[in-house]
Amino acid sequence: PNLPRRADPMKAFRDISIRLKLALLILGVGGAALLLSSAGFVVSNAQLIRSSKVEHLSVLAQALGSGSTAALAFDDPAAAQELLSSLQHQPTIELAAIYDAKGRVFAAYRRELPGHGEPLPPAPAREGHDFVAGGHVDVTRAIVHDGERLGTIFLRSTLEDLYRQLARTVAAVGAIAAGALAVALALAWRLERLVSAPILRLAETAKRISAARDCSLRVEKQSGDELGDLCDAFNAMLDQIEKQQCELREAHAHLEIRVAERTRQLSDANRELQREVLERQRAEEKLREAHAQVVDLARRAGMAEVATGVLHNVGNVLNSVNVSATLVADRLRNSRLADLARALDLIDEHEPDLGRYLLEDERGRHVRPFLRLVAEHLARERSELVEELHTLAKNVDHIKTIVAMQQSYAGAAGLVESISLAELLDDALKLNRSSLEKYAIRVVREYDETPPVRVEKQKLLSILVNLVTNAKDSLASSGRAERLLTARIRVRRAGDDPRVAVEIADNGVGILPENLTRIFSHGFTTKPLGHGFGLHSSANSARELGGSLVAASDGPGQGAVFTLDLPFHPAETPA
């Protein structure tokens, strides 16, 4: 039978808001810490109360024994009985007995209460104290006079007063713990905004930009720390994207005007073709210029595509930044500094007799071990905070790396440079690293040893980023448990036409056979939110580089391989 799937509590926890997560973490961790510390205090106090009870009974037995030495020496049971009768003012004493030197009952006392009829021990027990079943404690002490043992005194007391005192202690500790947890939660609720609020604003701005595609929005910088630097880098990236979009719109408008103008000129040239061949040649030259502008427009669109990918990956890294910041805030809220302050208050309170208090007092002897434990705990807290801050700094550096890398490739079009294919392909993978990590995609690199080559770096990077992004989208939609992306560089030096092939392979959703060539057509796409321009632009760019871009797939669910084939032109190595 199909049983209903159990809800995943961790998934439900991940889906709630950050502020509610912080509140639940504070309540959980703080409550556990307070519960353990309160339990330890109650246990310690119970031991102290038990010791105090035994000490009180021992003193009472010693006093009664000293008072009965004369009665034992002169064999006067009546005097001993009268001495024991004074125990009626001790409401917790239930039984008392004085035994002579031979262990016989000399005098006895029994509090007459309903349900209390315990017999006296037939002989004095061993000297000392014993906690017995039923909530009693027995104390036995020898009666000695001038070095001679005259007899033994036995006392049995109920522990009801001890239980009442312990109940009051538990109630007080519970009230204090509840108050401390409420105060900690109230303070943390206000202080956590210092860390989470800037990150939430940054994430919200990124979400609004992604939804509305409005790069005019900016994040307000409110601090000079790493979060402020992150806001500056984010705003600088938006400035560049907005500038590129403006240039793209201007180029598009200018292109429309130029195309209309060239069309009119071509119409005139066609009508005068028989009479003015030279004018026709000029018109064809202008048409080639218009085509070059179209190609430039495609390049700028590719740059915008890369910038959009950069923005998406920055948003993914911000999720990791948010998690690290939440952990740091949690560590700060659960610090043991309050325990240290309480210990210092105890030391200040006993400053006049600090030495005696620390060495002789029952509670004072626990102060030094307690301070040592607090110091060890604070050292562990510092280590954990340093580790989390290191993770936070690493994620911020990753965002800076993505932005710096995008800036480094925003150069002029048509510039042929000497580059390393392996490094360029690694940069394309780095620009998509956050998305690859988000979908748990394993990347395998299989690079032939290749010397630097001369090529248009910006145009080639745009192609590689597009291919890696398509492979990532295919793997994310595949539903596979193991998602694999393989990047290869293969060099073929045989013959007079050496070539180099860059392959991006995945085990994703695959491609239908009838779509293997259509996917490079303008406007054709199989993605729900695709625009059908990326692969078309990449194929055009590959032809402009003197190469080709082809796709291969065994069918749906079998993955796909995109191969970029280029002429192999090694850069000259300086002598």
ChimeraX attribute file (.defattr): number of C-alpha atoms within 10 A of each C-alpha:
attribute: neighborCount
match mode: 1-to-1
recipient: residues
	/A:1	3
	/A:2	4
	/A:3	5
	/A:4	6
	/A:5	6
	/A:6	6
	/A:7	8
	/A:8	8
	/A:9	8
	/A:10	8
	/A:11	9
	/A:12	9
	/A:13	13
	/A:14	10
	/A:15	9
	/A:16	10
	/A:17	9
	/A:18	17
	/A:19	15
	/A:20	12
	/A:21	15
	/A:22	21
	/A:23	16
	/A:24	14
	/A:25	16
	/A:26	22
	/A:27	16
	/A:28	12
	/A:29	15
	/A:30	22
	/A:31	17
	/A:32	12
	/A:33	16
	/A:34	19
	/A:35	16
	/A:36	12
	/A:37	14
	/A:38	17
	/A:39	15
	/A:40	12
	/A:41	15
	/A:42	18
	/A:43	14
	/A:44	12
	/A:45	17
	/A:46	19
	/A:47	12
	/A:48	13
	/A:49	17
	/A:50	17
	/A:51	11
	/A:52	13
	/A:53	16
	/A:54	19
	/A:55	14
	/A:56	12
	/A:57	20
	/A:58	19
	/A:59	12
	/A:60	15
	/A:61	22
	/A:62	18
	/A:63	12
	/A:64	21
	/A:65	25
	/A:66	15
	/A:67	16
	/A:68	25
	/A:69	18
	/A:70	15
	/A:71	17
	/A:72	22
	/A:73	12
	/A:74	9
	/A:75	13
	/A:76	14
	/A:77	18
	/A:78	12
	/A:79	17
	/A:80	23
	/A:81	18
	/A:82	14
	/A:83	18
	/A:84	21
	/A:85	16
	/A:86	11
	/A:87	20
	/A:88	14
	/A:89	8
	/A:90	10
	/A:91	11
	/A:92	17
	/A:93	21
	/A:94	21
	/A:95	24
	/A:96	24
	/A:97	23
	/A:98	30
	/A:99	22
	/A:100	20
	/A:101	18
	/A:102	12
	/A:103	14
	/A:104	15
	/A:105	20
	/A:106	22
	/A:107	23
	/A:108	21
	/A:109	21
	/A:110	20
	/A:111	17
	/A:112	11
	/A:113	8
	/A:114	6
	/A:115	6
	/A:116	11
	/A:117	12
	/A:118	9
	/A:119	8
	/A:120	16
	/A:121	12
	/A:122	10
	/A:123	13
	/A:124	23
	/A:125	17
	/A:126	13
	/A:127	14
	/A:128	13
	/A:129	19
	/A:130	15
	/A:131	16
	/A:132	11
	/A:133	7
	/A:134	8
	/A:135	12
	/A:136	16
	/A:137	20
	/A:138	22
	/A:139	23
	/A:140	24
	/A:141	23
	/A:142	22
	/A:143	26
	/A:144	16
	/A:145	14
	/A:146	6
	/A:147	7
	/A:148	9
	/A:149	13
	/A:150	21
	/A:151	25
	/A:152	27
	/A:153	27
	/A:154	27
	/A:155	23
	/A:156	23
	/A:157	22
	/A:158	19
	/A:159	18
	/A:160	12
	/A:161	14
	/A:162	17
	/A:163	15
	/A:164	11
	/A:165	14
	/A:166	18
	/A:167	14
	/A:168	12
	/A:169	16
	/A:170	19
	/A:171	11
	/A:172	12
	/A:173	19
	/A:174	17
	/A:175	12
	/A:176	14
	/A:177	19
	/A:178	15
	/A:179	12
	/A:180	15
	/A:181	18
	/A:182	15
	/A:183	12
	/A:184	16
	/A:185	20
	/A:186	12
	/A:187	12
	/A:188	19
	/A:189	16
	/A:190	9
	/A:191	14
	/A:192	20
	/A:193	14
	/A:194	12
	/A:195	15
	/A:196	20
	/A:197	14
	/A:198	21
	/A:199	20
	/A:200	16
	/A:201	14
	/A:202	22
	/A:203	19
	/A:204	14
	/A:205	17
	/A:206	25
	/A:207	14
	/A:208	14
	/A:209	17
	/A:210	15
	/A:211	9
	/A:212	9
	/A:213	12
	/A:214	13
	/A:215	20
	/A:216	12
	/A:217	15
	/A:218	18
	/A:219	19
	/A:220	13
	/A:221	16
	/A:222	11
	/A:223	12
	/A:224	11
	/A:225	10
	/A:226	13
	/A:227	20
	/A:228	16
	/A:229	15
	/A:230	22
	/A:231	23
	/A:232	17
	/A:233	17
	/A:234	20
	/A:235	19
	/A:236	14
	/A:237	22
	/A:238	22
	/A:239	16
	/A:240	16
	/A:241	20
	/A:242	17
	/A:243	14
	/A:244	18
	/A:245	17
	/A:246	12
	/A:247	14
	/A:248	20
	/A:249	13
	/A:250	12
	/A:251	17
	/A:252	15
	/A:253	12
	/A:254	13
	/A:255	17
	/A:256	13
	/A:257	12
	/A:258	17
	/A:259	18
	/A:260	12
	/A:261	11
	/A:262	18
	/A:263	14
	/A:264	12
	/A:265	19
	/A:266	20
	/A:267	12
	/A:268	14
	/A:269	21
	/A:270	16
	/A:271	12
	/A:272	13
	/A:273	15
	/A:274	9
	/A:275	11
	/A:276	12
	/A:277	13
	/A:278	11
	/A:279	17
	/A:280	20
	/A:281	13
	/A:282	14
	/A:283	20
	/A:284	16
	/A:285	12
	/A:286	17
	/A:287	18
	/A:288	12
	/A:289	14
	/A:290	17
	/A:291	14
	/A:292	12
	/A:293	18
	/A:294	16
	/A:295	16
	/A:296	16
	/A:297	18
	/A:298	20
	/A:299	22
	/A:300	21
	/A:301	19
	/A:302	24
	/A:303	23
	/A:304	18
	/A:305	17
	/A:306	24
	/A:307	22
	/A:308	15
	/A:309	18
	/A:310	23
	/A:311	22
	/A:312	19
	/A:313	22
	/A:314	26
	/A:315	22
	/A:316	18
	/A:317	19
	/A:318	23
	/A:319	15
	/A:320	16
	/A:321	22
	/A:322	21
	/A:323	15
	/A:324	21
	/A:325	19
	/A:326	20
	/A:327	17
	/A:328	21
	/A:329	20
	/A:330	20
	/A:331	17
	/A:332	16
	/A:333	20
	/A:334	16
	/A:335	16
	/A:336	17
	/A:337	14
	/A:338	11
	/A:339	13
	/A:340	17
	/A:341	11
	/A:342	11
	/A:343	19
	/A:344	13
	/A:345	12
	/A:346	15
	/A:347	17
	/A:348	11
	/A:349	11
	/A:350	14
	/A:351	12
	/A:352	10
	/A:353	10
	/A:354	16
	/A:355	12
	/A:356	13
	/A:357	18
	/A:358	17
	/A:359	14
	/A:360	11
	/A:361	12
	/A:362	11
	/A:363	14
	/A:364	19
	/A:365	14
	/A:366	13
	/A:367	18
	/A:368	13
	/A:369	11
	/A:370	14
	/A:371	15
	/A:372	12
	/A:373	14
	/A:374	19
	/A:375	15
	/A:376	12
	/A:377	15
	/A:378	16
	/A:379	12
	/A:380	12
	/A:381	18
	/A:382	15
	/A:383	12
	/A:384	15
	/A:385	19
	/A:386	13
	/A:387	14
	/A:388	20
	/A:389	17
	/A:390	13
	/A:391	17
	/A:392	22
	/A:393	16
	/A:394	13
	/A:395	20
	/A:396	22
	/A:397	14
	/A:398	19
	/A:399	25
	/A:400	18
	/A:401	14
	/A:402	23
	/A:403	20
	/A:404	13
	/A:405	16
	/A:406	19
	/A:407	13
	/A:408	10
	/A:409	16
	/A:410	14
	/A:411	11
	/A:412	8
	/A:413	14
	/A:414	13
	/A:415	12
	/A:416	13
	/A:417	14
	/A:418	16
	/A:419	17
	/A:420	18
	/A:421	23
	/A:422	20
	/A:423	11
	/A:424	17
	/A:425	22
	/A:426	16
	/A:427	18
	/A:428	22
	/A:429	19
	/A:430	19
	/A:431	28
	/A:432	22
	/A:433	21
	/A:434	23
	/A:435	23
	/A:436	25
	/A:437	13
	/A:438	12
	/A:439	15
	/A:440	15
	/A:441	19
	/A:442	12
	/A:443	15
	/A:444	12
	/A:445	14
	/A:446	12
	/A:447	16
	/A:448	12
	/A:449	11
	/A:450	15
	/A:451	16
	/A:452	19
	/A:453	20
	/A:454	18
	/A:455	23
	/A:456	19
	/A:457	21
	/A:458	22
	/A:459	23
	/A:460	19
	/A:461	20
	/A:462	24
	/A:463	24
	/A:464	22
	/A:465	25
	/A:466	20
	/A:467	23
	/A:468	25
	/A:469	21
	/A:470	18
	/A:471	26
	/A:472	22
	/A:473	17
	/A:474	22
	/A:475	26
	/A:476	19
	/A:477	12
	/A:478	19
	/A:479	12
	/A:480	13
	/A:481	9
	/A:482	13
	/A:483	20
	/A:484	20
	/A:485	21
	/A:486	17
	/A:487	20
	/A:488	17
	/A:489	20
	/A:490	16
	/A:491	18
	/A:492	12
	/A:493	11
	/A:494	8
	/A:495	7
	/A:496	6
	/A:497	10
	/A:498	13
	/A:499	17
	/A:500	21
	/A:501	19
	/A:502	21
	/A:503	24
	/A:504	22
	/A:505	23
	/A:506	26
	/A:507	21
	/A:508	25
	/A:509	22
	/A:510	22
	/A:511	22
	/A:512	14
	/A:513	13
	/A:514	9
	/A:515	16
	/A:516	16
	/A:517	11
	/A:518	13
	/A:519	20
	/A:520	22
	/A:521	16
	/A:522	14
	/A:523	14
	/A:524	17
	/A:525	18
	/A:526	11
	/A:527	12
	/A:528	6
	/A:529	7
	/A:530	11
	/A:531	13
	/A:532	17
	/A:533	19
	/A:534	27
	/A:535	22
	/A:536	19
	/A:537	21
	/A:538	26
	/A:539	19
	/A:540	18
	/A:541	23
	/A:542	19
	/A:543	14
	/A:544	13
	/A:545	16
	/A:546	10
	/A:547	18
	/A:548	18
	/A:549	22
	/A:550	15
	/A:551	18
	/A:552	17
	/A:553	21
	/A:554	13
	/A:555	16
	/A:556	14
	/A:557	17
	/A:558	15
	/A:559	22
	/A:560	23
	/A:561	22
	/A:562	20
	/A:563	19
	/A:564	24
	/A:565	21
	/A:566	20
	/A:567	19
	/A:568	21
	/A:569	16
	/A:570	15
	/A:571	15
	/A:572	11
	/A:573	7
	/A:574	4
	/A:575	3
